[in-house]
Amino acid sequence: MQKQKLTPEYTTALAEYGLSGIDLVNASLMRYERGEWFLLEGREIEYLYILLSGKAKVCMSDEDGRNLLLCYYVSEGILGDVELMMGRREATSSVQALTPLICIGFPLGAYAQTLLSHMPFVLRVGQGLADKLHRSVTNTSEIILRPFEARLCAYLLNSAQGGVFSDRLTNVSEQLGVSYRHLLRSLKMLCEEKLLEKRADGYHILDEANLRKKAAG
């Protein structure tokens, strides 16, 4: 992670979140590389983040500490809002950068009370939380109703970088809620159908159009 002082050019982006006029002296511009975790479930949360560019995935774990299936992907919005509104200092989920990611970080020690008393921001957070609730219900329905192959194809499409999927397969099997062996069989079938090709650097997507059809279920 790289952190630098926030410059005035980002005030327009902050205005979209009702943060015009907020003192930015303690805020930072933060850059994360692909694969970096910047929130870990159960660990202390130091910042409220506003995403500017890039994509991240949000995961939760079961009581045994295993990552469960992917909750959702994010490419904009606020992270840390749930904890802020609940008055919690521990992250309720884990967030990992899927691509190089840029965000604005507000240290909660310095900004929590200011943010909670700034009504335009609180209203924006409320809208964002309603959207997250809707997505959570939708994702839960998809987990129950959609076949595994469709969920796997969607995961491949969302996680691939430059047409190459190279995530750690043991983590993928946990997040999608299937055995490692079943995941390998499914990937092999997609290769046999010429949708993917396994190479030294990962699985290359050969037929994105048909992979999207399978992802749609």
C-alpha positions in Angstrom: 0.0 0.0 0.0 1.2 3.5 -0.8 -0.2 6.5 1.0 0.2 10.2 0.1 -1.3 13.5 1.0 -4.7 14.2 -0.5 -4.6 17.1 -3.0 -7.5 19.5 -3.9 -8.2 17.8 -7.2 -10.2 15.2 -5.3 -12.7 17.6 -3.8 -15.1 17.0 -6.7 -15.2 13.2 -6.0 -15.8 13.9 -2.3 -18.7 16.2 -3.1 -20.5 13.2 -4.5 -20.5 11.7 -1.0 -21.7 14.9 0.7 -18.2 15.7 2.0 -17.8 19.3 0.7 -16.2 21.5 3.2 -14.7 18.7 5.3 -11.3 19.4 6.6 -9.0 17.1 4.7 -5.8 17.7 6.6 -5.7 14.1 7.9 -7.2 12.3 4.8 -4.9 10.4 2.5 -4.8 9.1 -1.1 -4.2 5.4 -0.8 -3.1 3.0 -3.6 -3.3 -0.8 -3.3 -1.9 -3.4 -5.6 -3.7 -6.4 -7.0 -4.0 -9.1 -4.3 -3.6 -6.8 -1.3 -6.1 -7.1 1.5 -7.0 -3.7 3.0 -9.7 -4.9 5.4 -9.6 -8.1 7.4 -12.6 -9.5 9.1 -12.3 -9.2 12.9 -9.2 -7.0 12.7 -9.2 -3.3 13.7 -10.5 -1.0 11.0 -8.4 2.1 10.8 -9.9 3.9 7.8 -13.2 4.7 6.1 -12.5 4.3 2.4 -14.0 6.0 -0.6 -13.1 4.1 -3.8 -12.1 6.1 -6.8 -10.9 3.5 -9.2 -10.2 -0.2 -9.5 -12.1 -3.2 -8.3 -12.2 -5.2 -5.0 -14.0 -8.2 -3.7 -15.7 -8.5 -0.3 -15.7 -11.9 1.5 -16.9 -13.2 4.8 -15.8 -16.3 6.7 -17.5 -19.0 8.7 -16.9 -19.8 12.4 -14.0 -22.0 11.5 -12.2 -19.1 9.7 -12.7 -20.3 6.2 -13.5 -17.8 3.5 -17.0 -18.3 2.3 -18.4 -17.6 -1.1 -17.9 -14.2 -2.6 -20.3 -11.7 -1.3 -19.9 -9.1 -4.0 -17.5 -7.0 -6.1 -17.1 -3.3 -5.7 -15.7 -0.7 -8.0 -17.1 2.4 -6.3 -18.7 3.6 -3.1 -17.7 3.5 0.6 -16.0 0.7 2.6 -16.1 0.9 6.4 -19.5 2.5 6.4 -21.2 -0.5 8.2 -18.6 -0.4 11.0 -18.9 3.4 11.2 -22.7 3.3 11.6 -22.5 0.4 14.1 -19.8 2.0 16.2 -17.5 -1.0 15.6 -13.8 -0.8 15.3 -13.4 -4.4 13.9 -14.1 -5.1 10.3 -17.2 -7.1 9.6 -15.8 -8.5 6.3 -12.6 -8.8 4.4 -11.8 -6.8 1.3 -9.1 -7.6 -1.3 -8.0 -5.6 -4.3 -8.7 -7.4 -7.6 -6.9 -4.7 -9.6 -4.7 -1.8 -8.8 -7.0 0.3 -6.6 -7.1 4.0 -5.6 -9.2 5.3 -2.7 -9.4 8.1 -0.2 -8.8 7.1 3.4 -10.3 8.9 6.4 -8.6 7.8 9.7 -11.5 6.9 11.9 -9.7 8.1 15.0 -9.7 11.6 13.6 -12.9 11.6 11.5 -15.5 9.3 13.0 -17.4 11.9 15.0 -17.1 14.5 12.2 -18.5 12.1 9.6 -21.4 11.0 11.8 -22.5 14.5 12.5 -22.3 15.6 8.8 -25.9 14.9 7.6 -25.3 15.0 3.8 -22.7 12.2 4.3 -24.9 10.2 6.6 -27.7 10.3 4.0 -25.3 9.1 1.4 -24.1 6.3 3.6 -27.8 5.3 4.2 -28.3 5.0 0.4 -25.2 2.9 0.1 -26.2 0.6 2.9 -29.6 0.1 1.3 -27.9 -0.9 -1.9 -25.6 -3.3 0.0 -28.6 -4.9 1.6 -30.2 -5.4 -1.8 -27.1 -6.9 -3.2 -26.7 -9.2 -0.2 -30.3 -10.5 -0.7 -29.7 -11.0 -4.4 -26.4 -12.8 -3.9 -27.9 -15.1 -1.2 -30.7 -16.0 -3.7 -28.2 -16.7 -6.4 -26.1 -18.9 -4.1 -29.2 -21.0 -3.3 -30.7 -21.1 -6.8 -27.9 -20.8 -9.3 -25.9 -23.9 -10.3 -22.3 -24.0 -9.4 -21.1 -23.8 -13.0 -22.8 -20.5 -13.4 -21.3 -19.1 -10.2 -17.9 -20.3 -11.2 -18.1 -18.7 -14.7 -19.1 -15.4 -13.1 -16.3 -15.6 -10.7 -13.8 -16.3 -13.5 -15.0 -13.3 -15.5 -14.9 -10.9 -12.5 -11.5 -12.1 -11.3 -9.6 -12.4 -14.5 -7.0 -9.8 -15.3 -6.2 -9.3 -19.0 -8.1 -12.4 -19.8 -6.1 -14.6 -17.4 -7.5 -16.1 -14.2 -4.7 -16.8 -11.7 -6.4 -16.8 -8.3 -5.3 -19.4 -5.7 -7.6 -22.3 -6.3 -7.8 -23.4 -2.6 -9.2 -19.9 -1.8 -11.6 -20.1 -4.7 -13.0 -23.4 -3.6 -13.6 -22.0 -0.1 -15.2 -18.8 -1.4 -17.5 -20.7 -3.7 -18.4 -23.3 -1.1 -17.3 -26.4 -3.0 -14.5 -29.0 -2.6 -11.1 -28.4 -4.3 -11.6 -31.6 -6.3 -15.0 -30.5 -7.6 -13.5 -27.1 -8.6 -10.7 -28.8 -10.5 -13.2 -31.0 -12.4 -15.3 -28.0 -13.3 -12.3 -26.1 -14.6 -11.2 -29.1 -16.6 -14.6 -29.3 -18.2 -14.5 -25.6 -19.2 -11.1 -26.3 -20.8 -12.5 -29.3 -22.7 -15.3 -27.1 -24.0 -12.6 -24.7 -25.2 -13.8 -21.8 -23.0 -10.6 -21.8 -21.0 -7.0 -23.0 -21.6 -4.7 -23.9 -18.7 -1.2 -22.4 -19.0 1.7 -21.9 -16.6 0.4 -18.5 -15.6 -3.2 -19.5 -15.0 -6.4 -20.1 -17.0 -6.7 -18.1 -20.1 -10.2 -17.2 -21.3 -10.6 -18.3 -24.9 -14.3 -17.7 -25.4 -15.6 -14.9 -23.3 -19.0 -14.7 -25.0 -20.0 -18.3 -24.2 -18.4 -18.1 -20.7 -20.8 -15.1 -20.1 -23.8 -17.2 -21.3 -22.9 -19.9 -18.8 -22.5 -17.3 -16.1 -26.0 -16.0 -16.7 -27.2 -19.5 -15.9 
